[in-house]
């Protein structure tokens, strides 16, 4: 019976896994929130106290300079002209690297190519402006190979005369050799955060994880760019981009493991092949999902809200889909098996404590009562 006593905790864990197989099978169901949200109303004080935000908003559009030099190709005037001559697409996303000046470390900035003037041999890029949701235009003229000079600027922090290097930041479906495998997908760190990971904290069934990282039951504020990759060359085109303040960690499917290692301010790139079936993307289906096929996702973690899953309100479509899924034979059998394992566990525990453990002790106890 000692063996049965050791197996009891394991059997109970297995039973819970079968009874609660889905992220939202136990969640309270309610009406859908405002458009684009789907999250319950919370008091401002509780929301702020439970959130972890990135320290520096300027990090949201930056890339690690080391990653730029290793994985991206520098863009020169000749490279632009060659692409146009061969009728190849110009890069949709650029990374601007400002070299170190007067002891200041080099900085990088994410930008979008707006125009390449073949006659004037200049480049216009849109650069996000600090403290604003808008962007300003920089006009660049090549000073010499792989080094450009800002000719005119609408961005206050980048005055005319600033020197900058351009890198093609448009992804390719072929992940670089430096990419690490996280679960079913490959991932690379695009930008490090100035925040620290903190000490280890208990993360429920997932064990221990750094205290500044998202956990299974947390909500996250993320910015994302989704790239659609097609053809033998794996060329990617931007499909969509945006922000989501109410995404859930447990609904990120194949990217969940990589997201769980990030801290606010970090950016990661995920290569998701067509073989990956789990297409969840931060919201329970059918609210949002990644398209089928080969895609690349750039994800920036902006903030974390602890245990937001318990206050999330499902949309009407998600509720209907959950009810249909709960009635499928596979789910019914899975939960019945879970209940059976739990009943078997309690039967083992009950039988163990009902049998005499030591006849001498029991006999001594009876003689004392007599």
C-alpha positions in Angstrom: 0.0 0.0 0.0 3.0 2.3 0.4 3.4 2.2 -3.4 -0.3 3.2 -3.8 0.3 6.1 -1.5 3.2 7.3 -3.6 1.2 7.1 -6.8 -1.7 9.0 -5.5 -0.3 12.6 -6.1 0.7 11.6 -9.7 -2.7 10.1 -10.4 -4.5 13.3 -9.1 -2.3 15.4 -11.3 -3.1 13.3 -14.4 -6.8 13.5 -13.5 -6.7 17.3 -13.4 -4.9 17.4 -16.7 -7.7 15.3 -18.3 -10.6 17.2 -16.6 -9.2 20.6 -17.6 -7.7 20.1 -21.0 -8.3 23.6 -22.5 -7.3 27.1 -21.4 -10.9 28.4 -21.3 -12.9 25.3 -20.3 -13.2 26.6 -16.8 -13.4 30.3 -17.4 -16.5 32.4 -16.5 -18.5 33.2 -19.7 -19.7 36.6 -20.3 -20.6 39.2 -22.9 -18.0 40.5 -25.3 -16.2 43.7 -24.2 -15.5 46.7 -26.4 -14.4 46.1 -30.0 -10.8 44.9 -30.0 -10.8 44.2 -26.3 -12.6 41.1 -25.0 -11.4 41.8 -21.4 -13.4 42.5 -18.3 -13.5 45.9 -16.6 -11.0 46.3 -13.7 -10.4 49.2 -11.4 -7.4 51.4 -12.5 -5.6 50.9 -9.2 -5.6 47.1 -9.4 -4.6 47.2 -13.1 -1.6 49.3 -12.4 -0.5 47.4 -9.3 -0.5 44.1 -11.2 1.2 45.3 -14.4 4.9 45.1 -15.3 5.8 47.6 -18.0 8.9 48.2 -20.1 11.2 50.8 -18.7 12.0 52.7 -21.9 9.4 53.3 -24.6 12.2 54.0 -27.1 13.2 50.4 -26.9 10.0 49.3 -28.7 11.3 50.2 -32.2 15.0 49.2 -31.7 17.0 46.2 -32.7 20.1 44.7 -31.2 23.1 46.1 -33.2 24.9 42.8 -33.0 22.0 41.0 -34.5 21.8 43.6 -37.3 25.4 43.1 -38.3 25.3 39.3 -38.2 21.9 38.6 -39.8 20.9 41.5 -42.0 22.5 42.8 -45.1 23.6 46.4 -45.3 21.7 48.5 -47.9 23.7 50.8 -50.2 22.7 52.9 -53.1 24.0 50.2 -55.5 21.9 47.6 -53.7 18.8 49.7 -54.2 19.5 50.3 -57.8 20.3 46.6 -58.5 17.0 45.5 -56.9 15.0 47.9 -59.1 16.9 46.9 -62.2 16.1 43.2 -61.5 12.5 44.1 -60.6 12.9 42.7 -57.1 10.9 44.1 -54.3 12.5 46.8 -52.1 12.7 46.1 -48.4 9.5 46.9 -46.6 11.3 47.2 -43.2 14.6 48.8 -42.5 16.8 48.9 -39.4 18.7 52.2 -39.0 21.9 52.0 -37.0 23.4 55.2 -35.7 27.2 54.6 -35.1 28.8 55.5 -31.8 29.8 59.1 -31.5 31.9 60.7 -28.8 31.9 57.7 -26.6 28.1 57.2 -26.9 27.1 53.6 -27.7 25.6 52.9 -31.1 21.8 52.8 -31.3 19.4 51.1 -33.7 15.9 52.1 -34.8 13.2 50.3 -36.7 11.9 52.2 -39.8 9.9 51.7 -42.9 11.1 52.5 -46.4 8.8 55.1 -48.1 10.6 56.0 -51.3 13.9 55.5 -53.2 14.6 58.3 -55.7 16.6 56.8 -58.6 17.3 60.2 -60.1 18.3 62.0 -56.9 19.7 58.8 -55.4 18.1 59.5 -52.1 16.1 57.4 -49.7 13.1 58.5 -47.6 12.2 56.4 -44.5 9.5 56.8 -41.9 10.8 56.7 -38.3 8.7 56.5 -35.2 8.9 59.6 -33.0 9.4 59.4 -29.2 6.3 60.3 -27.1 4.0 60.0 -30.1 2.1 57.4 -32.0 3.1 59.1 -35.3 6.2 58.9 -37.4 8.5 61.4 -39.2 10.2 61.3 -42.5 14.0 61.2 -42.9 15.6 62.0 -46.3 19.0 60.2 -46.5 21.8 60.7 -49.0 24.6 58.2 -49.3 27.9 59.7 -48.1 30.0 56.6 -49.0 29.4 52.9 -49.3 27.1 51.6 -46.5 27.0 55.0 -44.7 24.2 57.5 -45.2 23.8 61.2 -44.1 20.5 62.7 -43.0 19.7 65.5 -45.4 16.4 66.6 -43.9 14.5 65.4 -40.9 11.0 65.6 -39.4 12.2 63.7 -36.3 13.5 66.0 -33.5 16.0 63.4 -32.1 17.6 62.9 -35.5 18.9 66.3 -36.7 20.3 66.8 -40.3 23.9 65.8 -40.7 23.5 62.6 -38.6 25.3 59.6 -40.0 23.4 56.3 -40.2 23.7 52.8 -41.7 20.8 51.0 -43.3 20.0 47.3 -43.0 17.4 45.3 -44.7 15.2 44.0 -41.8 12.7 42.2 -44.0 12.7 38.6 -42.8 13.1 35.5 -44.9 11.4 32.2 -44.1 14.8 30.5 -43.8 15.7 31.1 -40.2 19.4 32.0 -39.5 21.7 29.5 -37.9 21.8 31.6 -34.7 18.1 31.1 -34.2 17.2 28.9 -31.2 14.5 26.3 -31.2 11.7 27.0 -28.7 9.1 24.3 -28.8 7.9 23.8 -32.3 9.2 27.1 -33.8 12.6 28.8 -34.2 13.1 32.2 -32.6 15.8 35.0 -32.5 16.1 37.9 -30.1 15.8 41.2 -32.0 16.1 43.6 -29.2 17.2 43.2 -25.6 15.4 45.0 -22.7 16.9 47.4 -20.2 14.8 45.6 -17.5 16.1 42.7 -15.5 14.6 39.2 -15.4 14.4 39.2 -11.6 14.5 36.2 -9.3 12.7 32.9 -9.8 9.0 32.7 -9.0 6.5 29.8 -8.9 4.6 29.5 -12.2 2.0 26.9 -11.2 2.1 23.7 -13.4 4.9 25.2 -15.5 7.3 25.2 -12.4 9.6 28.1 -11.7 10.3 31.1 -14.1 11.9 34.5 -13.8 9.6 36.9 -11.9 9.6 39.5 -14.8 8.5 37.0 -17.4 4.9 36.3 -18.4 3.2 33.3 -16.8 0.5 30.9 -18.1 -2.4 32.8 -16.6 -1.2 36.3 -17.3 -2.3 38.9 -19.9 0.2 40.7 -22.0 0.4 44.0 -24.0 2.2 43.3 -27.2 3.1 44.9 -30.5 3.3 42.6 -33.5 4.1 42.4 -37.2 3.0 39.4 -39.2 4.9 38.5 -42.4 3.5 36.2 -45.1 6.3 34.1 -46.7 5.8 32.4 -50.1 7.8 31.0 -53.0 10.9 28.8 -53.2 13.1 31.8 -52.0 11.0 32.2 -48.9 10.5 36.0 -49.6 8.3 37.6 -46.9 5.8 40.4 -47.3 4.2 42.4 -44.5 0.7 41.1 -43.9 -0.4 43.0 -40.8 0.9 44.9 -37.8 -0.7 46.4 -34.6 -0.9 46.2 -30.8 -3.0 44.2 -28.4 -3.3 45.3 -24.8 -5.5 42.3 -23.8 -3.7 39.2 -25.2 -3.4 36.1 -23.1 -0.2 34.0 -22.7 -2.1 30.7 -22.8 -3.5 31.6 -26.2 -0.3 32.1 -28.1 -0.1 28.5 -29.3 3.3 27.7 -30.8 4.8 31.0 -29.6 3.8 30.5 -26.0 7.2 29.0 -24.9 9.2 31.8 -26.5 6.9 34.5 -25.1 7.3 33.0 -21.6 11.0 33.8 -21.8 10.6 37.5 -22.7 10.7 40.5 -20.3 9.0 43.8 -21.0 10.9 45.7 -23.7 12.2 42.7 -25.5 11.5 41.9 -29.2 11.6 38.4 -30.7 11.2 37.0 -34.2 9.4 33.7 -34.7 9.5 31.5 -37.8 6.3 29.5 -38.0 6.3 26.9 -40.7 3.2 25.6 -42.5 3.6 22.3 -40.6 2.6 24.0 -37.3 -1.1 23.4 -36.7 -1.6 25.5 -33.6 -2.4 29.0 -35.1 -3.6 30.7 -31.9 -2.4 34.3 -31.6 -3.2 35.8 -28.3 -7.0 35.4 -28.3 -9.2 32.4 -28.0 -10.6 31.1 -31.4 -12.2 32.3 -33.4 -11.4 35.9 -32.3 -7.9 35.9 -33.9 -5.5 33.4 -35.4 -2.4 33.4 -37.6 -3.0 32.6 -41.3 -2.1 29.2 -42.6 1.2 28.7 -44.5 4.7 29.9 -43.7 4.7 33.1 -41.6 7.2 35.1 -39.6 6.0 37.1 -36.5 7.9 39.9 -34.9 6.6 40.2 -31.3 7.5 43.0 -28.8 6.4 42.6 -25.2 5.3 45.9 -23.8 3.7 45.0 -20.5 2.3 42.2 -18.3 -0.9 42.0 -16.3 -0.8 39.2 -13.7 -3.6 36.6 -13.7 -5.6 38.5 -16.3 -7.1 35.2 -17.6 -9.4 35.0 -14.6 -11.1 38.3 -15.6 -11.2 37.7 -19.4 -14.7 37.8 -21.0 -15.2 35.5 -23.9 -16.9 36.7 -27.0 -20.2 35.1 -28.1 -18.5 33.4 -30.9 -15.8 31.9 -28.6 -18.6 30.7 -26.2 -20.4 28.9 -29.0 -17.2 27.3 -30.3 -16.3 26.1 -26.8 -19.8 24.6 -26.3 -19.5 22.7 -29.6 -16.0 21.5 -28.7 -17.1 20.3 -25.3 -19.6 18.0 -26.9 -17.2 16.2 -29.2 -16.6 12.5 -28.3 -12.9 13.1 -27.8 -13.3 15.8 -25.2 -16.1 13.8 -23.4 -14.0 10.7 -23.3 -11.0 12.7 -22.1 -12.9 14.2 -19.2 -14.5 10.9 -18.3 -11.0 9.4 -18.1 -9.9 12.2 -15.8 -12.8 11.7 -13.5 -12.1 8.0 -13.4 -8.4 8.6 -12.5 -9.4 10.9 -9.6 -12.0 8.4 -8.3 -9.3 5.6 -8.5 -6.9 7.9 -6.6 -9.3 8.5 -3.8 -10.2 4.8 -3.6 -6.4 4.0 -3.2 -6.0 6.6 -0.4 -9.2 5.4 1.4 -8.2 1.8 1.3 -4.7 2.6 2.5 -5.9 4.3 5.7 -8.6 1.7 6.4 -6.2 -1.2 6.7 -4.3 -1.8 10.0 -0.8 -0.5 9.9 0.7 -2.3 12.9 -1.2 -5.1 14.7 0.9 -4.7 17.9 0.1 -1.0 18.2 -3.6 -1.7 17.6 -3.6 -4.5 20.3 -1.9 -2.2 22.8 -4.5 0.5 22.1 -7.4 -2.0 22.7 -5.9 -3.2 26.0 -5.6 0.4 27.3 -9.3 1.0 26.6 -10.2 -2.2 28.4 
